[in-house]
Amino acid sequence: MSKNTNRTSPKIAKLASETLRNPNASATAKSFAASALSQTSTGKQTSAEMEAKAGKALQSTKFSADTKTLAASVVSQSNKQRGSK
């Protein structure tokens, strides 16, 4: 299975950190932030479950731009072959 070697950028890592510290951030945003931060300097890939949640968030109108930015980062770090099946 092909590995995705993308890493979370410093800009997204900063946004993720701020989101996790924000008491008003939604649970969904914090979930995406935690996933993005966990992939900052490791070879970890997004799980299929998290990829599906992030994909739905990107298509929804109810999430903020910051939440969608974190969701996009999570999706970009998913397994490449999983998306091509």
PDB file with one MODEL, atoms N, CA, C and O in Angstrom:
MODEL        1
ATOM      1  N   MET A   1       0.838  -1.175   0.000  1.00  0.00           N
ATOM      2  CA  MET A   1       0.000   0.000   0.000  1.00  0.00           C
ATOM      3  C   MET A   1       0.887   1.244   0.000  1.00  0.00           C
ATOM      4  O   MET A   1       1.872   1.305   0.736  1.00  0.00           O
ATOM      5  N   SER A   2       0.550   2.204  -0.799  1.00  0.00           N
ATOM      6  CA  SER A   2       1.317   3.441  -0.933  1.00  0.00           C
ATOM      7  C   SER A   2       1.160   4.319   0.303  1.00  0.00           C
ATOM      8  O   SER A   2       0.059   4.493   0.825  1.00  0.00           O
ATOM      9  N   LYS A   3       2.276   4.865   0.756  1.00  0.00           N
ATOM     10  CA  LYS A   3       2.242   5.775   1.902  1.00  0.00           C
ATOM     11  C   LYS A   3       2.234   7.206   1.416  1.00  0.00           C
ATOM     12  O   LYS A   3       2.901   7.548   0.439  1.00  0.00           O
ATOM     13  N   ASN A   4       1.485   8.032   2.097  1.00  0.00           N
ATOM     14  CA  ASN A   4       1.464   9.454   1.820  1.00  0.00           C
ATOM     15  C   ASN A   4       2.471  10.091   2.768  1.00  0.00           C
ATOM     16  O   ASN A   4       2.326   9.973   3.985  1.00  0.00           O
ATOM     17  N   THR A   5       3.465  10.748   2.249  1.00  0.00           N
ATOM     18  CA  THR A   5       4.526  11.310   3.090  1.00  0.00           C
ATOM     19  C   THR A   5       4.311  12.783   3.400  1.00  0.00           C
ATOM     20  O   THR A   5       5.213  13.441   3.918  1.00  0.00           O
ATOM     21  N   ASN A   6       3.129  13.312   3.093  1.00  0.00           N
ATOM     22  CA  ASN A   6       2.840  14.714   3.428  1.00  0.00           C
ATOM     23  C   ASN A   6       2.906  14.924   4.932  1.00  0.00           C
ATOM     24  O   ASN A   6       2.564  14.038   5.715  1.00  0.00           O
ATOM     25  N   ARG A   7       3.347  16.097   5.315  1.00  0.00           N
ATOM     26  CA  ARG A   7       3.402  16.477   6.724  1.00  0.00           C
ATOM     27  C   ARG A   7       2.604  17.767   6.900  1.00  0.00           C
ATOM     28  O   ARG A   7       2.410  18.524   5.949  1.00  0.00           O
ATOM     29  N   THR A   8       2.150  18.004   8.117  1.00  0.00           N
ATOM     30  CA  THR A   8       1.439  19.235   8.431  1.00  0.00           C
ATOM     31  C   THR A   8       2.417  20.399   8.389  1.00  0.00           C
ATOM     32  O   THR A   8       3.490  20.334   8.989  1.00  0.00           O
ATOM     33  N   SER A   9       2.054  21.455   7.687  1.00  0.00           N
ATOM     34  CA  SER A   9       2.923  22.632   7.575  1.00  0.00           C
ATOM     35  C   SER A   9       2.940  23.406   8.887  1.00  0.00           C
ATOM     36  O   SER A   9       2.032  23.255   9.705  1.00  0.00           O
ATOM     37  N   PRO A  10       3.958  24.231   9.097  1.00  0.00           N
ATOM     38  CA  PRO A  10       4.000  25.054  10.314  1.00  0.00           C
ATOM     39  C   PRO A  10       2.777  25.962  10.457  1.00  0.00           C
ATOM     40  O   PRO A  10       2.297  26.181  11.570  1.00  0.00           O
ATOM     41  N   LYS A  11       2.273  26.488   9.349  1.00  0.00           N
ATOM     42  CA  LYS A  11       1.096  27.362   9.397  1.00  0.00           C
ATOM     43  C   LYS A  11      -0.132  26.602   9.896  1.00  0.00           C
ATOM     44  O   LYS A  11      -0.883  27.109  10.730  1.00  0.00           O
ATOM     45  N   ILE A  12      -0.333  25.401   9.392  1.00  0.00           N
ATOM     46  CA  ILE A  12      -1.477  24.584   9.816  1.00  0.00           C
ATOM     47  C   ILE A  12      -1.263  24.094  11.245  1.00  0.00           C
ATOM     48  O   ILE A  12      -2.218  24.019  12.019  1.00  0.00           O
ATOM     49  N   ALA A  13      -0.038  23.764  11.601  1.00  0.00           N
ATOM     50  CA  ALA A  13       0.250  23.331  12.970  1.00  0.00           C
ATOM     51  C   ALA A  13      -0.073  24.440  13.971  1.00  0.00           C
ATOM     52  O   ALA A  13      -0.584  24.171  15.058  1.00  0.00           O
ATOM     53  N   LYS A  14       0.224  25.678  13.603  1.00  0.00           N
ATOM     54  CA  LYS A  14      -0.093  26.814  14.477  1.00  0.00           C
ATOM     55  C   LYS A  14      -1.600  26.957  14.627  1.00  0.00           C
ATOM     56  O   LYS A  14      -2.102  27.146  15.735  1.00  0.00           O
ATOM     57  N   LEU A  15      -2.326  26.867  13.509  1.00  0.00           N
ATOM     58  CA  LEU A  15      -3.783  26.946  13.550  1.00  0.00           C
ATOM     59  C   LEU A  15      -4.347  25.807  14.405  1.00  0.00           C
ATOM     60  O   LEU A  15      -5.262  26.022  15.200  1.00  0.00           O
ATOM     61  N   ALA A  16      -3.811  24.617  14.244  1.00  0.00           N
ATOM     62  CA  ALA A  16      -4.276  23.467  15.020  1.00  0.00           C
ATOM     63  C   ALA A  16      -4.037  23.680  16.513  1.00  0.00           C
ATOM     64  O   ALA A  16      -4.903  23.378  17.333  1.00  0.00           O
ATOM     65  N   SER A  17      -2.880  24.193  16.856  1.00  0.00           N
ATOM     66  CA  SER A  17      -2.563  24.465  18.257  1.00  0.00           C
ATOM     67  C   SER A  17      -3.515  25.501  18.848  1.00  0.00           C
ATOM     68  O   SER A  17      -4.012  25.335  19.962  1.00  0.00           O
ATOM     69  N   GLU A  18      -3.760  26.557  18.103  1.00  0.00           N
ATOM     70  CA  GLU A  18      -4.686  27.603  18.556  1.00  0.00           C
ATOM     71  C   GLU A  18      -6.100  27.043  18.720  1.00  0.00           C
ATOM     72  O   GLU A  18      -6.812  27.401  19.658  1.00  0.00           O
ATOM     73  N   THR A  19      -6.493  26.175  17.813  1.00  0.00           N
ATOM     74  CA  THR A  19      -7.826  25.573  17.872  1.00  0.00           C
ATOM     75  C   THR A  19      -7.977  24.709  19.119  1.00  0.00           C
ATOM     76  O   THR A  19      -9.002  24.759  19.798  1.00  0.00           O
ATOM     77  N   LEU A  20      -6.958  23.923  19.413  1.00  0.00           N
ATOM     78  CA  LEU A  20      -7.032  23.050  20.582  1.00  0.00           C
ATOM     79  C   LEU A  20      -7.087  23.840  21.892  1.00  0.00           C
ATOM     80  O   LEU A  20      -7.666  23.375  22.873  1.00  0.00           O
ATOM     81  N   ARG A  21      -6.495  25.015  21.908  1.00  0.00           N
ATOM     82  CA  ARG A  21      -6.502  25.850  23.121  1.00  0.00           C
ATOM     83  C   ARG A  21      -7.747  26.733  23.218  1.00  0.00           C
ATOM     84  O   ARG A  21      -8.007  27.326  24.265  1.00  0.00           O
ATOM     85  N   ASN A  22      -8.508  26.820  22.142  1.00  0.00           N
ATOM     86  CA  ASN A  22      -9.685  27.689  22.105  1.00  0.00           C
ATOM     87  C   ASN A  22     -10.870  26.989  22.776  1.00  0.00           C
ATOM     88  O   ASN A  22     -11.348  25.971  22.275  1.00  0.00           O
ATOM     89  N   PRO A  23     -11.352  27.530  23.911  1.00  0.00           N
ATOM     90  CA  PRO A  23     -12.472  26.877  24.594  1.00  0.00           C
ATOM     91  C   PRO A  23     -13.781  26.929  23.795  1.00  0.00           C
ATOM     92  O   PRO A  23     -14.707  26.168  24.076  1.00  0.00           O
ATOM     93  N   ASN A  24     -13.860  27.810  22.815  1.00  0.00           N
ATOM     94  CA  ASN A  24     -15.067  27.938  22.003  1.00  0.00           C
ATOM     95  C   ASN A  24     -15.032  27.113  20.718  1.00  0.00           C
ATOM     96  O   ASN A  24     -16.019  27.074  19.984  1.00  0.00           O
ATOM     97  N   ALA A  25     -13.919  26.463  20.439  1.00  0.00           N
ATOM     98  CA  ALA A  25     -13.804  25.658  19.221  1.00  0.00           C
ATOM     99  C   ALA A  25     -14.682  24.407  19.350  1.00  0.00           C
ATOM    100  O   ALA A  25     -14.823  23.839  20.432  1.00  0.00           O
ATOM    101  N   SER A  26     -15.258  24.002  18.239  1.00  0.00           N
ATOM    102  CA  SER A  26     -16.133  22.821  18.250  1.00  0.00           C
ATOM    103  C   SER A  26     -15.312  21.546  18.443  1.00  0.00           C
ATOM    104  O   SER A  26     -14.100  21.523  18.226  1.00  0.00           O
ATOM    105  N   ALA A  27     -16.003  20.500  18.852  1.00  0.00           N
ATOM    106  CA  ALA A  27     -15.354  19.199  19.008  1.00  0.00           C
ATOM    107  C   ALA A  27     -14.819  18.707  17.665  1.00  0.00           C
ATOM    108  O   ALA A  27     -13.767  18.071  17.608  1.00  0.00           O
ATOM    109  N   THR A  28     -15.538  18.997  16.594  1.00  0.00           N
ATOM    110  CA  THR A  28     -15.097  18.592  15.259  1.00  0.00           C
ATOM    111  C   THR A  28     -13.799  19.292  14.889  1.00  0.00           C
ATOM    112  O   THR A  28     -12.865  18.658  14.399  1.00  0.00           O
ATOM    113  N   ALA A  29     -13.740  20.603  15.121  1.00  0.00           N
ATOM    114  CA  ALA A  29     -12.527  21.364  14.816  1.00  0.00           C
ATOM    115  C   ALA A  29     -11.353  20.839  15.634  1.00  0.00           C
ATOM    116  O   ALA A  29     -10.244  20.696  15.120  1.00  0.00           O
ATOM    117  N   LYS A  30     -11.603  20.553  16.912  1.00  0.00           N
ATOM    118  CA  LYS A  30     -10.526  20.047  17.772  1.00  0.00           C
ATOM    119  C   LYS A  30     -10.061  18.661  17.322  1.00  0.00           C
ATOM    120  O   LYS A  30      -8.880  18.332  17.433  1.00  0.00           O
ATOM    121  N   SER A  31     -10.979  17.866  16.824  1.00  0.00           N
ATOM    122  CA  SER A  31     -10.626  16.542  16.322  1.00  0.00           C
ATOM    123  C   SER A  31      -9.709  16.657  15.093  1.00  0.00           C
ATOM    124  O   SER A  31      -8.700  15.959  14.996  1.00  0.00           O
ATOM    125  N   PHE A  32     -10.070  17.539  14.166  1.00  0.00           N
ATOM    126  CA  PHE A  32      -9.230  17.751  12.985  1.00  0.00           C
ATOM    127  C   PHE A  32      -7.877  18.344  13.394  1.00  0.00           C
ATOM    128  O   PHE A  32      -6.841  17.977  12.840  1.00  0.00           O
ATOM    129  N   ALA A  33      -7.894  19.253  14.357  1.00  0.00           N
ATOM    130  CA  ALA A  33      -6.653  19.877  14.821  1.00  0.00           C
ATOM    131  C   ALA A  33      -5.724  18.833  15.429  1.00  0.00           C
ATOM    132  O   ALA A  33      -4.524  18.828  15.155  1.00  0.00           O
ATOM    133  N   ALA A  34      -6.272  17.958  16.246  1.00  0.00           N
ATOM    134  CA  ALA A  34      -5.457  16.908  16.864  1.00  0.00           C
ATOM    135  C   ALA A  34      -4.869  15.974  15.817  1.00  0.00           C
ATOM    136  O   ALA A  34      -3.707  15.577  15.909  1.00  0.00           O
ATOM    137  N   SER A  35      -5.675  15.627  14.826  1.00  0.00           N
ATOM    138  CA  SER A  35      -5.190  14.762  13.754  1.00  0.00           C
ATOM    139  C   SER A  35      -4.067  15.436  12.972  1.00  0.00           C
ATOM    140  O   SER A  35      -3.046  14.817  12.674  1.00  0.00           O
ATOM    141  N   ALA A  36      -4.266  16.704  12.646  1.00  0.00           N
ATOM    142  CA  ALA A  36      -3.235  17.439  11.894  1.00  0.00           C
ATOM    143  C   ALA A  36      -1.943  17.536  12.705  1.00  0.00           C
ATOM    144  O   ALA A  36      -0.854  17.339  12.166  1.00  0.00           O
ATOM    145  N   LEU A  37      -2.064  17.841  14.000  1.00  0.00           N
ATOM    146  CA  LEU A  37      -0.859  17.960  14.829  1.00  0.00           C
ATOM    147  C   LEU A  37      -0.135  16.623  14.985  1.00  0.00           C
ATOM    148  O   LEU A  37       1.094  16.585  15.057  1.00  0.00           O
ATOM    149  N   SER A  38      -0.879  15.551  15.035  1.00  0.00           N
ATOM    150  CA  SER A  38      -0.245  14.241  15.187  1.00  0.00           C
ATOM    151  C   SER A  38       0.575  13.864  13.956  1.00  0.00           C
ATOM    152  O   SER A  38       1.400  12.952  14.014  1.00  0.00           O
ATOM    153  N   GLN A  39       0.351  14.560  12.846  1.00  0.00           N
ATOM    154  CA  GLN A  39       1.064  14.271  11.606  1.00  0.00           C
ATOM    155  C   GLN A  39       2.109  15.333  11.266  1.00  0.00           C
ATOM    156  O   GLN A  39       2.590  15.402  10.135  1.00  0.00           O
ATOM    157  N   THR A  40       2.453  16.152  12.247  1.00  0.00           N
ATOM    158  CA  THR A  40       3.394  17.244  11.994  1.00  0.00           C
ATOM    159  C   THR A  40       4.789  16.746  11.658  1.00  0.00           C
ATOM    160  O   THR A  40       5.391  17.209  10.689  1.00  0.00           O
ATOM    161  N   SER A  41       5.307  15.823  12.431  1.00  0.00           N
ATOM    162  CA  SER A  41       6.681  15.376  12.177  1.00  0.00           C
ATOM    163  C   SER A  41       6.794  13.859  12.213  1.00  0.00           C
ATOM    164  O   SER A  41       7.835  13.312  12.577  1.00  0.00           O
ATOM    165  N   THR A  42       5.721  13.192  11.836  1.00  0.00           N
ATOM    166  CA  THR A  42       5.731  11.732  11.811  1.00  0.00           C
ATOM    167  C   THR A  42       5.269  11.244  10.449  1.00  0.00           C
ATOM    168  O   THR A  42       4.836  12.035   9.611  1.00  0.00           O
ATOM    169  N   GLY A  43       5.360   9.978  10.240  1.00  0.00           N
ATOM    170  CA  GLY A  43       4.900   9.377   8.997  1.00  0.00           C
ATOM    171  C   GLY A  43       3.472   8.888   9.087  1.00  0.00           C
ATOM    172  O   GLY A  43       3.019   8.131   8.229  1.00  0.00           O
ATOM    173  N   LYS A  44       2.753   9.312  10.121  1.00  0.00           N
ATOM    174  CA  LYS A  44       1.374   8.857  10.300  1.00  0.00           C
ATOM    175  C   LYS A  44       0.490   9.351   9.160  1.00  0.00           C
ATOM    176  O   LYS A  44       0.719  10.415   8.586  1.00  0.00           O
ATOM    177  N   GLN A  45      -0.523   8.549   8.850  1.00  0.00           N
ATOM    178  CA  GLN A  45      -1.504   8.916   7.841  1.00  0.00           C
ATOM    179  C   GLN A  45      -2.876   9.017   8.486  1.00  0.00           C
ATOM    180  O   GLN A  45      -3.123   8.430   9.539  1.00  0.00           O
ATOM    181  N   THR A  46      -3.747   9.750   7.861  1.00  0.00           N
ATOM    182  CA  THR A  46      -5.113   9.907   8.327  1.00  0.00           C
ATOM    183  C   THR A  46      -5.857   8.582   8.218  1.00  0.00           C
ATOM    184  O   THR A  46      -5.734   7.878   7.216  1.00  0.00           O
ATOM    185  N   SER A  47      -6.628   8.242   9.247  1.00  0.00           N
ATOM    186  CA  SER A  47      -7.430   7.017   9.204  1.00  0.00           C
ATOM    187  C   SER A  47      -8.585   7.192   8.223  1.00  0.00           C
ATOM    188  O   SER A  47      -8.957   8.311   7.872  1.00  0.00           O
ATOM    189  N   ALA A  48      -9.138   6.078   7.792  1.00  0.00           N
ATOM    190  CA  ALA A  48     -10.278   6.117   6.870  1.00  0.00           C
ATOM    191  C   ALA A  48     -11.461   6.832   7.516  1.00  0.00           C
ATOM    192  O   ALA A  48     -12.169   7.589   6.851  1.00  0.00           O
ATOM    193  N   GLU A  49     -11.676   6.594   8.802  1.00  0.00           N
ATOM    194  CA  GLU A  49     -12.784   7.235   9.513  1.00  0.00           C
ATOM    195  C   GLU A  49     -12.608   8.752   9.556  1.00  0.00           C
ATOM    196  O   GLU A  49     -13.551   9.496   9.285  1.00  0.00           O
ATOM    197  N   MET A  50     -11.404   9.210   9.895  1.00  0.00           N
ATOM    198  CA  MET A  50     -11.151  10.655   9.975  1.00  0.00           C
ATOM    199  C   MET A  50     -11.208  11.281   8.581  1.00  0.00           C
ATOM    200  O   MET A  50     -11.683  12.404   8.417  1.00  0.00           O
ATOM    201  N   GLU A  51     -10.725  10.554   7.592  1.00  0.00           N
ATOM    202  CA  GLU A  51     -10.788  11.050   6.215  1.00  0.00           C
ATOM    203  C   GLU A  51     -12.240  11.277   5.790  1.00  0.00           C
ATOM    204  O   GLU A  51     -12.553  12.281   5.150  1.00  0.00           O
ATOM    205  N   ALA A  52     -13.119  10.349   6.145  1.00  0.00           N
ATOM    206  CA  ALA A  52     -14.537  10.477   5.789  1.00  0.00           C
ATOM    207  C   ALA A  52     -15.170  11.675   6.503  1.00  0.00           C
ATOM    208  O   ALA A  52     -15.930  12.425   5.891  1.00  0.00           O
ATOM    209  N   LYS A  53     -14.863  11.861   7.789  1.00  0.00           N
ATOM    210  CA  LYS A  53     -15.406  12.999   8.541  1.00  0.00           C
ATOM    211  C   LYS A  53     -14.927  14.320   7.951  1.00  0.00           C
ATOM    212  O   LYS A  53     -15.702  15.266   7.812  1.00  0.00           O
ATOM    213  N   ALA A  54     -13.645  14.374   7.605  1.00  0.00           N
ATOM    214  CA  ALA A  54     -13.086  15.603   7.041  1.00  0.00           C
ATOM    215  C   ALA A  54     -13.705  15.895   5.674  1.00  0.00           C
ATOM    216  O   ALA A  54     -13.994  17.048   5.353  1.00  0.00           O
ATOM    217  N   GLY A  55     -13.904  14.857   4.878  1.00  0.00           N
ATOM    218  CA  GLY A  55     -14.528  15.038   3.570  1.00  0.00           C
ATOM    219  C   GLY A  55     -15.934  15.602   3.679  1.00  0.00           C
ATOM    220  O   GLY A  55     -16.326  16.474   2.903  1.00  0.00           O
ATOM    221  N   LYS A  56     -16.699  15.092   4.658  1.00  0.00           N
ATOM    222  CA  LYS A  56     -18.057  15.597   4.874  1.00  0.00           C
ATOM    223  C   LYS A  56     -18.031  17.045   5.348  1.00  0.00           C
ATOM    224  O   LYS A  56     -18.866  17.851   4.938  1.00  0.00           O
ATOM    225  N   ALA A  57     -17.079  17.372   6.207  1.00  0.00           N
ATOM    226  CA  ALA A  57     -16.968  18.748   6.709  1.00  0.00           C
ATOM    227  C   ALA A  57     -16.656  19.712   5.570  1.00  0.00           C
ATOM    228  O   ALA A  57     -17.176  20.827   5.538  1.00  0.00           O
ATOM    229  N   LEU A  58     -15.818  19.291   4.647  1.00  0.00           N
ATOM    230  CA  LEU A  58     -15.466  20.146   3.518  1.00  0.00           C
ATOM    231  C   LEU A  58     -16.661  20.420   2.615  1.00  0.00           C
ATOM    232  O   LEU A  58     -16.728  21.468   1.973  1.00  0.00           O
ATOM    233  N   GLN A  59     -17.590  19.499   2.562  1.00  0.00           N
ATOM    234  CA  GLN A  59     -18.768  19.663   1.712  1.00  0.00           C
ATOM    235  C   GLN A  59     -19.910  20.376   2.413  1.00  0.00           C
ATOM    236  O   GLN A  59     -20.895  20.753   1.778  1.00  0.00           O
ATOM    237  N   SER A  60     -19.785  20.561   3.713  1.00  0.00           N
ATOM    238  CA  SER A  60     -20.847  21.172   4.506  1.00  0.00           C
ATOM    239  C   SER A  60     -20.724  22.695   4.529  1.00  0.00           C
ATOM    240  O   SER A  60     -19.636  23.246   4.363  1.00  0.00           O
ATOM    241  N   THR A  61     -21.841  23.352   4.735  1.00  0.00           N
ATOM    242  CA  THR A  61     -21.830  24.813   4.853  1.00  0.00           C
ATOM    243  C   THR A  61     -21.817  25.260   6.308  1.00  0.00           C
ATOM    244  O   THR A  61     -21.735  26.458   6.578  1.00  0.00           O
ATOM    245  N   LYS A  62     -21.896  24.319   7.255  1.00  0.00           N
ATOM    246  CA  LYS A  62     -22.014  24.710   8.659  1.00  0.00           C
ATOM    247  C   LYS A  62     -20.678  24.890   9.378  1.00  0.00           C
ATOM    248  O   LYS A  62     -20.665  25.307  10.536  1.00  0.00           O
ATOM    249  N   PHE A  63     -19.559  24.590   8.727  1.00  0.00           N
ATOM    250  CA  PHE A  63     -18.259  24.704   9.381  1.00  0.00           C
ATOM    251  C   PHE A  63     -17.527  25.980   8.971  1.00  0.00           C
ATOM    252  O   PHE A  63     -17.687  26.479   7.857  1.00  0.00           O
ATOM    253  N   SER A  64     -16.722  26.494   9.899  1.00  0.00           N
ATOM    254  CA  SER A  64     -15.955  27.716   9.646  1.00  0.00           C
ATOM    255  C   SER A  64     -14.816  27.458   8.659  1.00  0.00           C
ATOM    256  O   SER A  64     -14.475  26.314   8.357  1.00  0.00           O
ATOM    257  N   ALA A  65     -14.250  28.541   8.176  1.00  0.00           N
ATOM    258  CA  ALA A  65     -13.111  28.439   7.248  1.00  0.00           C
ATOM    259  C   ALA A  65     -11.923  27.755   7.924  1.00  0.00           C
ATOM    260  O   ALA A  65     -11.226  26.960   7.293  1.00  0.00           O
ATOM    261  N   ASP A  66     -11.689  28.058   9.200  1.00  0.00           N
ATOM    262  CA  ASP A  66     -10.571  27.429   9.915  1.00  0.00           C
ATOM    263  C   ASP A  66     -10.786  25.923  10.056  1.00  0.00           C
ATOM    264  O   ASP A  66      -9.851  25.142   9.879  1.00  0.00           O
ATOM    265  N   THR A  67     -12.003  25.522  10.370  1.00  0.00           N
ATOM    266  CA  THR A  67     -12.301  24.089  10.493  1.00  0.00           C
ATOM    267  C   THR A  67     -12.106  23.399   9.153  1.00  0.00           C
ATOM    268  O   THR A  67     -11.581  22.287   9.094  1.00  0.00           O
ATOM    269  N   LYS A  68     -12.526  24.051   8.079  1.00  0.00           N
ATOM    270  CA  LYS A  68     -12.359  23.469   6.743  1.00  0.00           C
ATOM    271  C   LYS A  68     -10.879  23.413   6.348  1.00  0.00           C
ATOM    272  O   LYS A  68     -10.456  22.487   5.656  1.00  0.00           O
ATOM    273  N   THR A  69     -10.102  24.389   6.783  1.00  0.00           N
ATOM    274  CA  THR A  69      -8.658  24.363   6.513  1.00  0.00           C
ATOM    275  C   THR A  69      -8.019  23.157   7.192  1.00  0.00           C
ATOM    276  O   THR A  69      -7.206  22.455   6.591  1.00  0.00           O
ATOM    277  N   LEU A  70      -8.390  22.922   8.441  1.00  0.00           N
ATOM    278  CA  LEU A  70      -7.868  21.760   9.166  1.00  0.00           C
ATOM    279  C   LEU A  70      -8.347  20.457   8.521  1.00  0.00           C
ATOM    280  O   LEU A  70      -7.583  19.499   8.404  1.00  0.00           O
ATOM    281  N   ALA A  71      -9.608  20.428   8.107  1.00  0.00           N
ATOM    282  CA  ALA A  71     -10.146  19.235   7.443  1.00  0.00           C
ATOM    283  C   ALA A  71      -9.393  18.951   6.144  1.00  0.00           C
ATOM    284  O   ALA A  71      -9.092  17.798   5.836  1.00  0.00           O
ATOM    285  N   ALA A  72      -9.097  19.984   5.399  1.00  0.00           N
ATOM    286  CA  ALA A  72      -8.358  19.811   4.138  1.00  0.00           C
ATOM    287  C   ALA A  72      -6.968  19.253   4.397  1.00  0.00           C
ATOM    288  O   ALA A  72      -6.482  18.409   3.643  1.00  0.00           O
ATOM    289  N   SER A  73      -6.331  19.719   5.456  1.00  0.00           N
ATOM    290  CA  SER A  73      -5.010  19.196   5.807  1.00  0.00           C
ATOM    291  C   SER A  73      -5.090  17.716   6.148  1.00  0.00           C
ATOM    292  O   SER A  73      -4.240  16.925   5.739  1.00  0.00           O
ATOM    293  N   VAL A  74      -6.119  17.354   6.899  1.00  0.00           N
ATOM    294  CA  VAL A  74      -6.320  15.951   7.278  1.00  0.00           C
ATOM    295  C   VAL A  74      -6.524  15.088   6.034  1.00  0.00           C
ATOM    296  O   VAL A  74      -5.933  14.014   5.918  1.00  0.00           O
ATOM    297  N   VAL A  75      -7.349  15.548   5.117  1.00  0.00           N
ATOM    298  CA  VAL A  75      -7.611  14.783   3.887  1.00  0.00           C
ATOM    299  C   VAL A  75      -6.342  14.672   3.042  1.00  0.00           C
ATOM    300  O   VAL A  75      -6.085  13.627   2.444  1.00  0.00           O
ATOM    301  N   SER A  76      -5.557  15.731   2.991  1.00  0.00           N
ATOM    302  CA  SER A  76      -4.351  15.704   2.156  1.00  0.00           C
ATOM    303  C   SER A  76      -3.314  14.713   2.674  1.00  0.00           C
ATOM    304  O   SER A  76      -2.393  14.339   1.948  1.00  0.00           O
ATOM    305  N   GLN A  77      -3.461  14.292   3.919  1.00  0.00           N
ATOM    306  CA  GLN A  77      -2.502  13.358   4.503  1.00  0.00           C
ATOM    307  C   GLN A  77      -3.059  11.950   4.619  1.00  0.00           C
ATOM    308  O   GLN A  77      -2.552  11.134   5.390  1.00  0.00           O
ATOM    309  N   SER A  78      -4.106  11.667   3.851  1.00  0.00           N
ATOM    310  CA  SER A  78      -4.701  10.333   3.868  1.00  0.00           C
ATOM    311  C   SER A  78      -3.963   9.428   2.889  1.00  0.00           C
ATOM    312  O   SER A  78      -3.136   9.876   2.095  1.00  0.00           O
ATOM    313  N   ASN A  79      -4.285   8.162   2.969  1.00  0.00           N
ATOM    314  CA  ASN A  79      -3.668   7.179   2.099  1.00  0.00           C
ATOM    315  C   ASN A  79      -4.081   7.430   0.663  1.00  0.00           C
ATOM    316  O   ASN A  79      -5.273   7.481   0.359  1.00  0.00           O
ATOM    317  N   LYS A  80      -3.110   7.585  -0.225  1.00  0.00           N
ATOM    318  CA  LYS A  80      -3.399   7.911  -1.620  1.00  0.00           C
ATOM    319  C   LYS A  80      -4.189   6.823  -2.322  1.00  0.00           C
ATOM    320  O   LYS A  80      -5.082   7.125  -3.114  1.00  0.00           O
ATOM    321  N   GLN A  81      -3.880   5.574  -2.051  1.00  0.00           N
ATOM    322  CA  GLN A  81      -4.565   4.489  -2.741  1.00  0.00           C
ATOM    323  C   GLN A  81      -6.007   4.318  -2.279  1.00  0.00           C
ATOM    324  O   GLN A  81      -6.856   3.858  -3.042  1.00  0.00           O
ATOM    325  N   ARG A  82      -6.282   4.687  -1.038  1.00  0.00           N
ATOM    326  CA  ARG A  82      -7.649   4.544  -0.530  1.00  0.00           C
ATOM    327  C   ARG A  82      -8.595   5.417  -1.350  1.00  0.00           C
ATOM    328  O   ARG A  82      -9.723   5.009  -1.626  1.00  0.00           O
ATOM    329  N   GLY A  83      -8.159   6.592  -1.735  1.00  0.00           N
ATOM    330  CA  GLY A  83      -9.006   7.502  -2.509  1.00  0.00           C
ATOM    331  C   GLY A  83      -9.189   7.095  -3.942  1.00  0.00           C
ATOM    332  O   GLY A  83     -10.126   7.563  -4.589  1.00  0.00           O
ATOM    333  N   SER A  84      -8.326   6.232  -4.475  1.00  0.00           N
ATOM    334  CA  SER A  84      -8.408   5.859  -5.874  1.00  0.00           C
ATOM    335  C   SER A  84      -9.161   4.569  -6.108  1.00  0.00           C
ATOM    336  O   SER A  84      -9.258   4.107  -7.245  1.00  0.00           O
ATOM    337  N   LYS A  85      -9.699   3.974  -5.044  1.00  0.00           N
ATOM    338  CA  LYS A  85     -10.424   2.707  -5.190  1.00  0.00           C
ATOM    339  C   LYS A  85     -11.834   2.933  -5.627  1.00  0.00           C
ATOM    340  O   LYS A  85     -12.588   1.976  -5.799  1.00  0.00           O
TER     341      LYS A  85
ENDMDL
END
